[in-house]
């Protein structure tokens, strides 16, 4: 028997056990998520308190689509939750989700932040922003200007192949086309103060260390650093920077998402839909804002004060489902220009 067969049987056995538990009562549901436990648990606790429904959670670092596919019709999964629109689209393309017609979800989530066929829904957003040295005389910047030679030797960024960056590069391609994106990537690479790599918070660290003046990174990390959640060292990094919300010329700020979908074979479908609807309620969106330092998808929900200090954000209007179609091509361009070399 092959190792793959052993793995498949083990997954199916585990699925059957959870399915038995999840199908016994309409007062529980099964969630598969790649989100960090500390980020999602406050939301699930609030849902259980509000509805009486218990959430059985399986935390998966990766391989969610492969696991659900292997489980097949016996899968106990009710809700599939992940970070990055590419992961949500992957679940749909592999036939692992089902459509949900919900007036609550449609009213709360902007059209460009959900699947056109209602297969997945964004629950929060994180902006791809610019960290800048606090004393730098810079108040605004476009993504296009990141390739301006005036930033030569002054820019830090993580690997171009990281999903956060391929998402941004795909958005650039949606705005400007492949040829212009290749030229832009060459310009950004020429401006690097060090080899592309590390994490987003490393950009703030290296600004404090004088290695670079600006860095491209996600917005929510700043909340974790400045609040002290990451410890005194990271607080010093956060205090050394200011956040600028870039835009595309003629467009808005690029965002990625955390999102969720109802699994194709969900044994507790009604409870799954109820969870998604709860997660776009004012209460849950407030938790996303305050506990996770993310931007709520629902209009009118207050931001965490740290995030509010970044200024008003206009989300780019290009649908995420369009942006994700350029990801493969964007990844190929990263290699072509030797961005990470």
Secondary structure, 3 states (H helix, E strand, C coil): CCHHHHHHHHHHHHHHHHHHHHHHCCCEEEEEECCCHHHHHHHHHHHHHHHCCEEEEEECCCCHHHHHHHHHHHCCCCEEEEECHHHHHHHHHCCCEECCCCHHHHHHCCHHHECCCCCCEEEEEEEEEEEEECCCCCCCCECHHHHCHHHCCCEECCCCCCHHHHHHHHHHHHHHCHHHHHHHHHHHHHCECCCCCCCHHHHHHHHHCCCCCEEEEECHHHHHHHCCCCCHHHHHHHHCEEEECCECCCCCECEEEEEEEEECCCCCHHHHHHHHHHHCCHHHHHHHHHHHCCEECCCCCCCCHHHHCCCCCCECCCCHHHHHHHHHHHHHHHHHCCCCC
